[in-house]
């Protein structure tokens, strides 16, 4: 076939201008409208053009939003995110929508109130709507509903318990979404509101959605306000949180550990060790191993992060001991070394306290300290003057000797009878191993790791 060349003056198809976006716009009861949006035009002009196409007056009361599951409003700030082929929806403006929902959630009809709260929980994810609703003092309205809700509908709970549970769940969801935008300070909430949220951690333990949102609110309160930390710490105990780790819902477990981490992180230094002791008494480690780590399901990323944070917070309690040098003149500290020797060799009798036996005692001690694997056989306290690991190494050695006595004695005796080139001295090995673990576990690097 002959090749046909286009005339020089003929038009060639050119790509559309970069500022033009082709979209489809929906309106209830009408066919979608296909149109080109000129991104150089003001958004208000585009909305007016769309309204005129459907003969809708008062175009300033309308807005465009994405027709996907997000339903986010399109604004001058985010309009550049619109892609070719996007489906948009013409809807009421954020201000109009916020005003309507503000009125609807105060309806005397339980069904109408429930539907309004459900819509509010959905729309509150959008920062544009959230700002308008907050401007109407919407946060205060929600907190008042939470504070008075239980008493107000106490009679209805018996006959409408599912409805009440859903209403409270949507109310708390909307509150969480609105607060997540960072528009309102956490310092503005009353003790009554905190007490009510804390009560839901126990009272609605069987309602997963209410429990999850209550835990999320408590975590945010603790992390975002020093005053609220103190108030929350007075209302929530570790004993109240532990049972939620023993359930099967991983999301609840994750939020529970997040609250524990928040309380741990914000606690004053003198309270952290006290809290760690309580966690030990409640066997938190065993509970996490049984119900979280060894549960028959994969650990999601958020749970893994919260467990990591808890581990970091716990390990950092060891920083003081890690950075504390042993005082060779401190008799209490020297007694720990004497205890290590006693457990290992269990001397049945001590030499008489005489000038002649003193030399024999020193010689015996020097021999035993060598068998224990210390560098300084005469004064092993000097082995613990380097930081890290400082006194933490001695703490670990004593714990091992007391709680695993048979293994401790076996290790000391086996190594004391080996040739020097095959030796694995307990003392030196313990000190180096403690130092290595401090480096691996990053003890003392709390701020870097949490951030």
Buried (B, 14 or more C-beta within 10 A) or exposed (E): EEEEEEEEEEEEEEEEEEEEBBBBBBBEEEEBBEBEBBBEEEBEEBBBBBBEBEEBEEBEBBBBBBBEEEBBBBBEEEBEEBEEEBEBBBBBBBBBBBBEBBEBBEEEEBEEBBBBBBBBBBBBBBBBBBBBBBBBEBBEBBBBBBBEBBEEBEEEBEEBEEBBBBBBBBBBBBBBBBBBBEBBEBEEBEEEBBBBBBBBBBBBBEBBBBBBBBBBBBBBBBBBBEEBBEBBBEBBEBEBBBEBBEBEEBBBBBBBBBBBBBBBBBBEEEEBEEBBEBBEEBEBEEBBEEBBEEBEEEBEEBBEBBBEBBEBBBBBBBBBBBBBEBBBEEEEBBEBBEBBBEBBBEEEEEBEEEEEEEEEBEEBBBEBBBBBBBEBBEBBBEBBEEBBBBBBBBBBBBEBBEEEEEEBBEBBEEBBEEEEEEBEBBBBBBBEEBBEBBEEBEBBBBEEBEE
